[in-house]
Amino acid sequence: MPDPEAVKEGKRFYEDVPMKTPGFFLKGSGALDWGMRNRLARIFNPKDAHTVMLAIDHGYFQGPTTGLERVDLNIVPLVSHCDALMLTRGILRSTIPPACAQPIVMRASGGASILKELSNEELAVDIEDAIRMNVSALAIQVFIGGEFETRSVHNMTRLVDLGLRYGIPVMAVTAVGKDMARDAKYFRLACRICAELGAHVVKTYYVPQGFDTITASCPVPIVMAGGKKLPELDALTMAYNAIQEGAAGVDMGRNIFQSDFPVGMIKAIRKVVHENMKPAEALEYYKTLKAKKA
């Protein structure tokens, strides 16, 4: 039997040292519940508050996009190089190995294909299924200025309410239709609306003029959308500029998996996002990796 007195004498309560109550490293997230912050800390690196997401959810309205014809062959080898993987529940269950350690950002909206009006979406994932799949965040499209703007905003607020109930953050994705403006004024409006109505992260497009005003006026982290396929240097430059102008990370798809050397491209993007590597240096890094592979 241990000696109760000896155990008692060994205790130290540090009465003269007040307990620290640390804040949280991610913009606008300090008042969230522990589970929310824990999930966000999986997606965003606590050392620099940045993330490199790999977006492969295009098929939910586009079908088998170029580069995503065989996710098992083209994407699974890339997964270990991203900070988070954005995808649909169908691809997660059917194709991604359960041993995957990367946090999952799951697409939660859908309903319209490229053949119809894209803004006519509904919630497409039950929150209980998201919990079963151990996701770290849910992503939903918001069509500010679209035909079904109000519906898409209500989809987001309903998902935010469900996410708050179970500790799962929501990333709002600002959609841009064919006839919508793609300028800082529009994205300031769209991002601020999403944040005001509860989104914990906002994914939006980069614009060369005024992107810093978008990130500054949004009270939650902005993640830059990769958009259409660009030459490697242009994509690296866009990522670099976005980070320098206040983005908390990038969520790239086509500029990675449609690259001539996807593994090299995602590694180069990581250098830009996490190490502030200049675009020209990152391109040389990409070319070196590609040459070694060849």
C-alpha positions as CSV (number, residue, x, y, z in Angstrom):
1,M,0.0,0.0,0.0
2,P,1.3,3.5,-0.8
3,D,1.9,5.8,2.1
4,P,-0.9,8.4,1.9
5,E,1.2,11.0,3.7
6,A,4.1,10.6,1.3
7,V,1.8,11.0,-1.7
8,K,0.2,14.1,-0.1
9,E,3.6,15.7,0.5
10,G,4.6,15.1,-3.1
11,K,1.7,17.1,-4.6
12,R,2.4,20.6,-6.0
13,F,-0.4,22.9,-6.9
14,Y,1.6,25.9,-8.0
15,E,-0.7,28.3,-6.2
16,D,1.4,31.3,-7.3
17,V,1.2,30.5,-11.0
18,P,-2.2,31.5,-12.6
19,M,-3.5,29.0,-15.2
20,K,-3.1,30.3,-18.7
21,T,-6.1,30.5,-21.0
22,P,-4.6,30.5,-24.4
23,G,-6.5,31.9,-27.4
24,F,-6.8,30.1,-30.8
25,F,-4.5,30.6,-33.7
26,L,-7.1,30.8,-36.4
27,K,-8.9,34.1,-37.3
28,G,-12.4,34.5,-35.9
29,S,-12.4,31.0,-34.2
30,G,-11.5,31.8,-30.6
31,A,-15.1,31.6,-29.3
32,L,-15.9,28.2,-30.9
33,D,-16.3,25.0,-28.9
34,W,-13.3,22.7,-28.3
35,G,-14.4,20.2,-30.9
36,M,-14.8,22.8,-33.6
37,R,-11.4,24.2,-32.9
38,N,-9.9,20.8,-32.8
39,R,-11.3,20.0,-36.2
40,L,-10.1,23.3,-37.6
41,A,-6.6,22.6,-36.1
42,R,-6.5,19.4,-38.2
43,I,-7.2,21.3,-41.4
44,F,-5.1,24.4,-40.7
45,N,-1.5,23.9,-39.6
46,P,-1.3,25.5,-36.1
47,K,2.3,26.6,-36.8
48,D,1.4,29.0,-39.6
49,A,-2.4,28.9,-39.7
50,H,-2.3,27.8,-43.3
51,T,-3.6,24.9,-45.3
52,V,-3.2,23.2,-48.6
53,M,-6.5,21.5,-49.5
54,L,-6.8,19.1,-52.4
55,A,-10.2,19.6,-54.1
56,I,-11.6,16.6,-55.9
57,D,-15.3,17.2,-55.5
58,H,-15.9,18.4,-59.1
59,G,-17.7,15.2,-60.1
60,Y,-20.8,16.1,-58.0
61,F,-22.0,18.3,-60.8
62,Q,-19.5,17.8,-63.7
63,G,-19.2,14.0,-63.8
64,P,-15.7,12.4,-64.5
65,T,-13.7,15.6,-64.9
66,T,-10.3,15.3,-66.7
67,G,-7.8,14.0,-64.2
68,L,-10.6,12.5,-62.0
69,E,-11.6,9.7,-64.3
70,R,-9.9,7.2,-61.9
71,V,-9.6,8.6,-58.4
72,D,-8.0,5.4,-57.2
73,L,-5.1,5.8,-59.7
74,N,-4.7,9.6,-60.1
75,I,-5.7,11.0,-56.7
76,V,-4.9,8.5,-53.9
77,P,-1.1,8.9,-54.5
78,L,-1.5,12.6,-53.8
79,V,-3.5,12.4,-50.6
80,S,-0.6,12.1,-48.2
81,H,0.8,15.5,-49.6
82,C,-2.2,17.6,-48.7
83,D,-3.3,19.1,-45.4
84,A,-7.0,18.3,-46.1
85,L,-9.0,16.5,-48.7
86,M,-12.2,18.0,-50.1
87,L,-14.5,15.5,-51.7
88,T,-17.9,13.9,-51.8
89,R,-19.1,11.1,-49.5
90,G,-19.4,8.7,-52.5
91,I,-15.8,9.0,-53.4
92,L,-14.7,8.9,-49.8
93,R,-16.5,5.6,-49.2
94,S,-15.8,4.0,-52.5
95,T,-12.2,5.0,-53.1
96,I,-10.2,6.6,-50.3
97,P,-8.4,4.1,-48.1
98,P,-9.8,4.2,-44.5
99,A,-6.2,4.5,-43.2
100,C,-6.0,8.0,-44.7
101,A,-4.8,10.3,-42.0
102,Q,-5.7,13.6,-43.8
103,P,-8.8,15.4,-42.5
104,I,-11.8,15.3,-44.7
105,V,-13.8,18.4,-45.9
106,M,-17.0,16.9,-47.3
107,R,-19.1,18.4,-50.0
108,A,-22.6,18.7,-48.4
109,S,-24.6,20.4,-51.2
110,G,-25.8,19.2,-54.6
111,G,-28.7,18.5,-56.9
112,A,-28.0,20.3,-60.1
113,S,-25.7,19.2,-62.9
114,I,-23.9,21.3,-65.5
115,L,-27.0,20.7,-67.7
116,K,-29.2,22.7,-65.4
117,E,-29.2,25.9,-63.3
118,L,-26.4,25.3,-60.9
119,S,-27.7,27.5,-58.1
120,N,-30.7,25.2,-57.6
121,E,-29.0,23.1,-54.9
122,E,-30.2,21.4,-51.7
123,L,-28.4,19.9,-48.8
124,A,-27.2,16.5,-50.0
125,V,-25.6,14.9,-46.9
126,D,-27.3,14.1,-43.6
127,I,-25.3,15.3,-40.6
128,E,-25.4,11.9,-39.0
129,D,-23.7,10.4,-42.0
130,A,-21.0,13.1,-41.9
131,I,-20.4,12.1,-38.2
132,R,-20.2,8.4,-39.2
133,M,-17.5,9.3,-41.7
134,N,-15.5,11.3,-39.1
135,V,-15.3,14.4,-41.3
136,S,-13.4,17.5,-40.1
137,A,-15.6,20.0,-41.9
138,L,-18.5,20.3,-44.3
139,A,-18.5,22.4,-47.5
140,I,-21.5,24.0,-49.1
141,Q,-22.0,26.2,-52.2
142,V,-23.5,29.6,-51.8
143,F,-24.7,31.4,-54.9
144,I,-24.8,35.1,-54.0
145,G,-26.5,36.8,-57.0
146,G,-27.7,33.5,-58.4
147,E,-31.2,32.6,-59.4
148,F,-31.7,30.5,-56.2
149,E,-29.6,32.7,-54.0
150,T,-31.9,32.6,-51.0
151,R,-32.2,28.8,-51.1
152,S,-28.4,28.4,-51.2
153,V,-28.0,30.8,-48.3
154,H,-30.6,28.9,-46.3
155,N,-28.9,25.7,-47.1
156,M,-25.8,27.1,-45.6
157,T,-27.5,28.4,-42.4
158,R,-29.2,25.1,-41.8
159,L,-25.9,23.3,-42.2
160,V,-24.2,25.8,-39.8
161,D,-26.9,25.1,-37.2
162,L,-26.4,21.3,-37.6
163,G,-22.6,21.8,-37.5
164,L,-22.8,23.8,-34.3
165,R,-24.9,21.1,-32.7
166,Y,-22.3,18.4,-33.4
167,G,-19.0,20.4,-33.4
168,I,-18.4,20.3,-37.2
169,P,-17.3,23.5,-38.9
170,V,-18.8,24.7,-42.2
171,M,-16.9,26.1,-45.2
172,A,-19.0,28.2,-47.5
173,V,-17.9,28.2,-51.1
174,T,-18.7,31.3,-53.1
175,A,-20.0,30.2,-56.4
176,V,-19.7,32.3,-59.6
177,G,-22.1,31.8,-62.4
178,K,-21.5,32.6,-66.0
179,D,-23.0,36.1,-65.7
180,M,-21.7,37.1,-62.3
181,A,-19.0,39.6,-61.8
182,R,-15.6,38.3,-60.8
183,D,-14.2,41.3,-58.9
184,A,-13.3,42.3,-55.4
185,K,-16.6,44.1,-54.9
186,Y,-18.6,41.0,-55.6
187,F,-16.3,38.7,-53.5
188,R,-16.3,41.1,-50.6
189,L,-20.1,41.0,-50.6
190,A,-20.3,37.2,-51.0
191,C,-17.7,36.3,-48.4
192,R,-19.0,38.8,-45.8
193,I,-22.6,37.5,-46.2
194,C,-21.3,33.9,-45.7
195,A,-19.3,34.9,-42.6
196,E,-22.1,37.1,-41.1
197,L,-24.5,34.1,-41.4
198,G,-22.3,31.7,-39.6
199,A,-19.7,30.1,-42.0
200,H,-16.5,29.2,-40.1
201,V,-14.3,29.3,-43.3
202,V,-15.0,30.8,-46.7
203,K,-13.6,29.5,-50.0
204,T,-13.4,32.1,-52.7
205,Y,-11.6,33.0,-55.9
206,Y,-8.5,35.2,-56.2
207,V,-8.7,38.5,-58.1
208,P,-5.5,40.5,-58.9
209,Q,-7.1,43.8,-57.8
210,G,-8.3,44.2,-54.2
211,F,-8.0,40.6,-52.9
212,D,-6.5,41.9,-49.7
213,T,-9.7,43.9,-49.1
214,I,-11.7,40.6,-49.4
215,T,-9.5,38.9,-46.7
216,A,-9.5,42.0,-44.5
217,S,-13.2,42.5,-44.5
218,C,-14.0,38.8,-43.9
219,P,-13.9,37.9,-40.1
220,V,-13.2,34.2,-40.7
221,P,-10.4,32.5,-42.7
222,I,-10.4,32.8,-46.5
223,V,-9.2,29.8,-48.5
224,M,-8.4,30.5,-52.2
225,A,-10.1,28.4,-54.8
226,G,-7.8,27.1,-57.5
227,G,-10.2,27.7,-60.4
228,K,-9.4,26.7,-64.0
229,K,-6.2,25.0,-65.0
230,L,-3.3,27.5,-65.5
231,P,0.3,27.1,-66.5
232,E,2.3,26.0,-63.4
233,L,4.1,29.4,-62.9
234,D,0.8,31.2,-63.0
235,A,-0.9,28.9,-60.5
236,L,2.1,29.1,-58.1
237,T,2.1,32.9,-58.5
238,M,-1.7,33.1,-57.8
239,A,-1.2,30.9,-54.6
240,Y,1.7,33.0,-53.5
241,N,-0.1,36.3,-54.0
242,A,-3.2,35.0,-52.2
243,I,-1.2,34.0,-49.1
244,Q,0.7,37.3,-49.1
245,E,-2.6,39.2,-49.3
246,G,-4.2,37.5,-46.3
247,A,-5.5,34.1,-47.4
248,A,-5.3,31.3,-44.9
249,G,-4.6,28.7,-47.5
250,V,-5.6,27.3,-50.9
251,D,-8.0,24.7,-52.1
252,M,-6.7,23.5,-55.4
253,G,-7.9,20.8,-57.7
254,R,-7.4,21.2,-61.5
255,N,-4.1,23.1,-61.1
256,I,-2.8,20.0,-59.3
257,F,-4.4,16.9,-60.7
258,Q,-4.3,18.2,-64.3
259,S,-0.7,19.1,-64.0
260,D,1.9,17.1,-66.0
261,F,3.4,16.0,-62.7
262,P,0.7,16.3,-59.9
263,V,2.9,15.1,-57.0
264,G,5.5,17.7,-57.9
265,M,2.9,20.4,-58.2
266,I,1.3,19.8,-54.9
267,K,4.7,19.7,-53.2
268,A,5.6,23.0,-54.9
269,I,2.3,24.5,-53.7
270,R,3.1,23.4,-50.2
271,K,6.4,25.3,-50.4
272,V,4.6,28.4,-51.4
273,V,1.9,28.2,-48.8
274,H,3.8,26.9,-45.8
275,E,7.4,28.2,-46.5
276,N,6.7,31.5,-48.4
277,M,8.8,30.2,-51.3
278,K,8.7,32.6,-54.2
279,P,6.8,31.4,-57.4
280,A,10.0,31.2,-59.6
281,E,11.8,29.2,-57.0
282,A,8.8,26.9,-56.5
283,L,8.6,26.4,-60.3
284,E,12.3,25.3,-60.3
285,Y,11.6,23.0,-57.4
286,Y,8.7,21.5,-59.4
287,K,10.9,21.1,-62.5
288,T,13.6,19.4,-60.4
289,L,11.1,16.9,-58.9
290,K,9.7,16.3,-62.4
291,A,13.1,15.6,-63.9
292,K,14.0,13.2,-61.1
293,K,10.7,11.3,-61.7
294,A,11.4,11.1,-65.4
